Amino acid sequence: MKKWMLMLCFLLFFDVQMIGGMRDKTSLSTFRQAGMPVELFQKMGMKAQDMEQYLGFWEDLKYFPVAGRKEAPKEVFYFEDTWLEDRNYGGKRAHQGCDVFGKEDRREYYPVVSMTDGVVETVGWLPLGGWRIGIRSPGGGFFYYAHLSSYEKEFQEGDAVKAGEILGFLGDTGYGEEGTRGKFPCHLHVGIYVKTQKEAEHALNPYPVLLFLQSRQKNFFY
Ligand SMILES: [Zn+2]
């Protein structure tokens, strides 16, 4: 190979690397400006293109979805990264969400609150999700709260919801026909979906969102 060709190859390679690197740096600073915990996402092995999917709704996130009670304002909730773990009800499938547990396995005990402002898009019974409610935030995130033991009020599709508003109570409904309870320990299943060019409902891992909101737990003194 001629010397100039080698040189050209080298320059091209270098250019591509540089442009790629610059693009990554730009988007990382955009994510940081929106308040995204970039290091946390990176620790989970996520790349800029993965983080990009959270960007639209990040600034909508206000409260952890389960709240403390008067008797225990410093309630601690537990959740793990179970993204795409195997689940068996309704055929073999992958867990597209994150489950939040309280210390006590009790229905009607912990308030479930909306993480964001938004509009109710879906509400009612689902064989898998039990009593569930789905809320679309202004930035386009769809937040799905499942297995509720009850709703705070009769929500209708199209209702406006405020961040921190009580949606209902943590429970153990689902895995059967309407009213089925007790098939698993009480917990809140959180799902987050966004519209992409390819999919109307693209599921995102809620784990980094819940970690971020952990310090933003709302407590009720009633
Ligand atoms: Zn779940």
Boltz pocket constraint, residues with backbone or C-beta under 6 A from the ligand:
constraints:
  - pocket:
      binder: B
      contacts: [[A, 95], [A, 97], [A, 98], [A, 99], [A, 188], [A, 189], [A, 190]]
      max_distance: 6.0
